[in-house]
Amino acid sequence: MPSAIELAEQFQASLVGDGSRILRGLAPLEGAQPEHISFLSNPLYRQQALASKAGALILNQADLSYLQDQGRTSTNRVYFLSKNPYATFARMAQWFARQGAPQYMPGVSPMAVVHPSAEIPSSCHIGPFVQIGPGVRLGERVVLLGQVSLGENAVIGDDTLVYPNVSIYHACVIGERCIIHSGAVIGADGFGFAPDFSAHGGEWVKIPQTGSVCIGHDAEIGACTTIDRGAMANTSIGDGCKIDNQVQIAHNVIVGAHTVIAGCAAIAGSTTIGSFCVIGGNANFAGHLTIADRTTISGGTAVIRSITESGTHLTGVFPSMPHGLWEKNAAILRGLDKIRQRIRTLEKEDPNP
């Protein structure tokens, strides 16, 4: 287990306290014990930090000064000073998680089905019942766990981890150091059909989806998320994007770098999402929109128009309330058009009240 000074040096944090103290992991403020590291990034939790049994705290100078002013800093506790305690906590958590993570030894399971033309470095781990099609190219140290399916000419970059039951269709490209969680489907056909109807019948004519899906480096795709291939151009997910579980991204969507999308969001076809955007859970977007960089969309918001100004925060959710009150408000909303027409009539009758 690392000492406090080793962690401080590795994660560029200033250390206050005994650098030789051994620390064994991370824990929340209320549950931490003397061998644990916790963090304080919100002043609302200063009292919890004062009461915590954590042996180490990651915090900023302002919060440390507050604890010192309260006379409650412990000589038995060490402090990691950081300008961004939450990010430092996340990086330390990654380090500790790697120490206990499963180790996937290089090699190809005898129960995997691998086409002879596939390029698989000896450093890769290919689990049981994995199917790898012709022309597939894997980078170094790629891990494909059980029952992953890779279509013809799919490409996966170095150090990418693909969990069980992921389907990556033909010609899709996944970058380096990505994580794709179980049940994700990358590259299914986009929902494209041309109507051809007459008075005597007709059909929906399928539009071939001949594009692909390109996912950049350091992206993470949540469980059971679906990213459809483009109709002619590609669907594109930028570097560093983090996409939660059960998200739907339609054909020809472009998502800029380092955008995060929470669970159950849905983005219709040919919409472009900028970089560094934050999209809340269950938000949904109409098709063919353009969303500016650094836009924040609150959870449950329906976006039906483009957003051109960077830094916009958009919310369209009506807050919950007791059901009886909701029914009364809904009845009022239903009658708004009649009220508007009545006001217009009164204005015409008496334009100068």
HELIX and SHEET records of a PDB file:
HELIX    1   1 ALA A    4  GLN A   10  1                                   7    
HELIX    2   2 PRO A   43  TYR A   45  5                                   3    
HELIX    3   3 ARG A   46  ALA A   51  1                                   6    
HELIX    4   4 GLN A   61  ASP A   69  1                                   9    
HELIX    5   5 PRO A   85  GLY A  100  1                                  16    
HELIX    6   6 HIS A  323  ARG A  334  1                                  12    
HELIX    7   7 LEU A  336  GLU A  349  1                                  14    
SHEET    1   A 5 SER A  14  VAL A  16  0                                        
SHEET    2   A 5 VAL A  78  LEU A  81 -1                                        
SHEET    3   A 5 ALA A  56  LEU A  59  1                                        
SHEET    4   A 5 HIS A  36  PHE A  39  1                                        
SHEET    5   A 5 GLY A  25  LEU A  26  1                                        
SHEET    1   B11 GLY A 107  VAL A 108  0                                        
SHEET    2   B11 HIS A 125  ILE A 126  1                                        
SHEET    3   B11 VAL A 143  LEU A 144  1                                        
SHEET    4   B11 LEU A 161  VAL A 162  1                                        
SHEET    5   B11 ILE A 179  ILE A 180  1                                        
SHEET    6   B11 GLU A 220  ILE A 221  1                                        
SHEET    7   B11 LYS A 242  ILE A 243  1                                        
SHEET    8   B11 VAL A 260  ILE A 261  1                                        
SHEET    9   B11 VAL A 278  ILE A 279  1                                        
SHEET   10   B11 THR A 296  ILE A 297  1                                        
SHEET   11   B11 HIS A 313  LEU A 314  1                                        
SHEET    1   C10 VAL A 113  VAL A 114  0                                        
SHEET    2   C10 GLN A 131  ILE A 132  1                                        
SHEET    3   C10 SER A 149  LEU A 150  1                                        
SHEET    4   C10 SER A 167  ILE A 168  1                                        
SHEET    5   C10 VAL A 185  ALA A 188  1                                        
SHEET    6   C10 THR A 226  ASP A 228  1                                        
SHEET    7   C10 GLN A 248  ILE A 249  1                                        
SHEET    8   C10 ALA A 266  ILE A 267  1                                        
SHEET    9   C10 ASN A 284  PHE A 285  1                                        
SHEET   10   C10 ALA A 302  VAL A 303  1                                        
SHEET    1   D 8 ARG A 137  LEU A 138  0                                        
SHEET    2   D 8 VAL A 155  ILE A 156  1                                        
SHEET    3   D 8 VAL A 173  ILE A 174  1                                        
SHEET    4   D 8 VAL A 213  ILE A 215  1                                        
SHEET    5   D 8 THR A 235  ILE A 237  1                                        
SHEET    6   D 8 ILE A 254  VAL A 255  1                                        
SHEET    7   D 8 THR A 272  ILE A 273  1                                        
SHEET    8   D 8 THR A 290  ILE A 291  1                                        
SHEET    1   E 2 PHE A 193  SER A 198  0                                        
SHEET    2   E 2 GLY A 201  LYS A 206 -1                                        
END                                                                             
